[in-house]
Amino acid sequence: MKFGGKGKAKDKTTVHYNPRITMTGIPIEAYDYVVNGKPALDWVMERQCVKTDKASGITNDANRYAIETVGNPAYPLDLFQRVITVSLETMKIVNGLPKLDID
């Protein structure tokens, strides 16, 4: 997964899941939901990519995990879409809360 756009001009409303699947129209407000200092969608993108540890040579492949463990090859894509929904709905709730008045 990677953002659309070129170079430093990243388009966070577009995410390329793979060469055949591109998600567009992602609300920029979905990135307002921050978990531990980073938008939840950024966490998903970071964790759902294929990485090989230089020291051990072990490959962490979310796609393989999705097939072998979850039994759903679309799991990383589904997860990203669910986190978009959770982020938007959570921000609606948070923004609807009254201001906290501490005296």
C-alpha positions in Angstrom: 0.0 0.0 0.0 1.2 3.5 -0.8 -0.3 6.9 -1.2 -1.1 8.4 -4.5 0.8 11.4 -5.9 4.5 11.7 -6.7 7.5 12.4 -4.4 6.7 14.6 -1.4 3.4 15.7 -2.9 1.4 12.7 -1.4 -2.3 12.4 -2.1 -3.8 10.9 1.0 -7.2 10.7 -0.6 -5.8 8.0 -2.9 -4.1 4.7 -1.9 -2.6 2.2 -4.3 -3.3 -1.2 -2.7 -1.5 -3.1 -5.5 -1.0 -2.5 -9.3 -4.7 -3.5 -10.0 -6.5 -2.0 -7.0 -6.5 1.8 -6.2 -8.8 3.3 -3.6 -9.8 6.9 -4.3 -12.0 9.4 -2.5 -10.7 8.6 1.0 -11.9 11.5 3.2 -9.0 13.5 4.5 -10.9 13.7 7.8 -10.2 10.0 8.3 -6.6 10.9 9.1 -7.8 13.1 12.0 -8.2 10.0 14.2 -4.8 9.7 15.8 -3.6 6.7 17.8 -0.3 7.0 19.7 0.7 10.0 17.8 0.0 8.7 14.3 -3.3 8.5 12.2 -4.8 5.0 12.5 -4.7 4.7 8.7 -1.0 5.3 8.7 -0.5 2.5 11.2 -2.5 0.1 9.0 -0.5 1.1 5.9 2.8 0.7 7.8 1.9 -2.7 9.2 0.2 -4.2 6.2 3.1 -4.0 3.8 5.7 -6.6 2.8 9.0 -6.0 4.7 12.2 -8.1 5.1 14.3 -7.8 8.2 17.9 -7.1 7.1 19.5 -8.8 10.1 17.4 -12.0 10.1 16.2 -12.1 6.5 12.7 -12.9 7.8 9.9 -11.6 5.5 6.8 -10.1 7.1 4.1 -10.4 4.5 0.6 -9.3 5.4 -0.8 -10.9 2.2 0.5 -14.3 3.1 -0.8 -13.9 6.7 -4.2 -13.0 5.3 -4.3 -16.2 3.2 -2.8 -18.7 5.6 -4.1 -17.5 8.9 -7.2 -15.4 8.3 -8.3 -17.3 5.2 -9.2 -14.1 3.4 -6.8 -12.8 0.8 -8.6 -9.4 0.9 -8.1 -9.0 4.6 -5.5 -6.1 4.4 -7.8 -4.2 2.0 -10.9 -4.9 4.2 -9.0 -3.8 7.3 -8.0 -0.5 5.7 -11.6 0.1 4.7 -12.9 -0.7 8.2 -10.3 1.6 9.8 -11.5 4.4 7.5 -15.1 3.9 8.8 -14.0 3.6 12.4 -11.9 6.8 12.1 -14.7 8.8 10.6 -17.3 7.6 13.1 -15.0 8.1 16.1 -14.2 11.6 15.0 -18.0 12.3 14.7 -18.5 11.2 18.3 -15.4 13.1 19.6 -16.4 16.3 17.8 -20.0 16.0 19.1 -18.9 15.8 22.7 -19.4 19.0 24.8 -16.3 21.0 25.8 -14.8 19.8 29.1 -15.1 22.5 31.7 -12.5 22.0 34.4 -12.4 24.6 37.2 
